[in-house]
Amino acid sequence: MTQTITLYVDGACRGNPGLGGWGAYVITESEEHKLFGGEPETTNNRMELTAAIEGIKFCPSDAKLIIWTDSNYVKQGITEWIHGWKKKNWKDVKNPDLWKLLDATCQGREIEWNWIKGHAGHPGNEMADQLANQGADHTLKTMKNSSAQAPSLDKKKAEQDWLLDDPFGFDLMDADVQEDSEVLENETVKNSVSDDIPQAENLNETTEVVAAVSANISTPISEKSLHPHIVITPRTKEVHGPRQLILDTETTGFYFQDSDRIIEVGAIEMVNRKLTGSSIHIYINPQKPVGESENIHGISDDFLKDKPLYQEIADVLFDYLKGTEIIAHNATFDMNFLDMEFKRAGFVALSEVCTVTDTLAMAKSKHPGQKNSLDALVRRYEIPQRDRTFHGALLDAEILSDVYLAMTGGQVSFDMDTLTESYQQEAQTARSAVQIDLPVIRPSAEELEAHENWVKQFEEKHGTACLFTK
């Protein structure tokens, strides 16, 4: 009889990019195996993918594998997005080398992919996380040993040139913020969830209980039992004020009047211009073929066939959305579909219990005559690019949150042409009246030589001319 093997896989990265590690906890019918490794310069996504690849390669090819990952990037990528990536010959896909390797590793195997909430106290996921960090620690130790054995020209440890490497301290600031954010998120989830989760007899039951308990942390949603396909993350920040939800949907087509249906809903919560960490994400069975819309969102009929119907998730989704300000790009499209779906499920129209802000209308007002698609706004406001080979609802909501904050909170620019001529003349007179003779301190030859060396180091590192070059 073919054996069944359960794998928990996870990745970790300290810096992203930075020092990273991967871990795979393999449970066979008779024993357990703990695999780990790492790389000195990598990303979290690459470590998540590597964990899955190494875990699968370790197992016999004829075994049935049940894989659990807390990375939606990995789970959705290998089960949904990869088919479209292949059709487009991997165009604009990040980490194509690892995706191709994962795809090849999975060929001919029976694999069941599952998502599990990270840092929620599940033993298998926690072990994989520990192994990933162990992989990073082992890699760091190896690097230190290699450095210690390498010959050194100067016994004195070189001090970091903070001006050369990070003139304004942004790297250090970002690292502190990221570390504080991760600690806050982990502690919030662990403290809030672990004490309240009853013991479950099997993994599926535990996962559903975790989702149900987590969903009610600091987020106003129904206490009715949640469908296992509803993913609601709790707040990680303590905030008070009116809720705004940045929302996006994916549908089978463009026409809600002609029986097109919603297949995905994603929304993230914001209060007082701060993302709280809370979000909701649902896939929905439309009970009709997705047709050519699959080329846009990459979601197939096969993937949706076991997902809940809208009426099964309507009460939980309505509780999460009602009373908020919905922010969406081309909001009329999303609200027409949501109103139609809620009415079919026996609810009032969502637009009757929410206010709506359309970022497309805002963009057209601010930038008349220009392209105002989400991609165009991302480029215009210089927002970090994400892989949008396919339009996922939660991904688009995350991107839209950056666009909305940029559009509504940018720096104020001062147009000197709007000043009156007399005001400019007065300002010029005032500047001319201030004449101060300052002493000039000439640099020594040693100081000039040190300065020239520093400028050369800067230009070699950054590949551009230094601001201080004569």
Secondary structure, DSSP 8 states (H G I E B T S, - for coil): ---EEEEEEEEEEETTTEEEEEEEEEE-SS-EEEEEEEEEEE-HHHHHHHHHHHHHHHS-TTSEEEEEES-HHHHHIIIIIHHHHHHTTTTT-SSHHHHHHHHHHHTT-EEEEEE--TTS--HHHHHHHHHHHHHHHHHHHHHHHHHHHS--S-SS-----HHHH-TTSHHHHHHHHHHHHHHHHHHHHHHHHTTT----SSHHHHHHHHHHHHHTSSS----S---TTEEEE--SS---S-EEEEEEEEESSS-GGGT--EEEEEEEEEETTEEEEEEEEEE---SS--GGGHHHH---HHHHTTS--HHHHHHHHHHHHTTSEEEETTHHHHHHHHHHHHHHTT---GGGTSEEEEHHHHHHHHSTTS--SHHHHHHHTT------SS--HHHHHHHHHHHHHHHHH------GGGS-HHHHHHHHHHHHH-----------HHHHHHHHHHHHHHHHHHSS--TT--
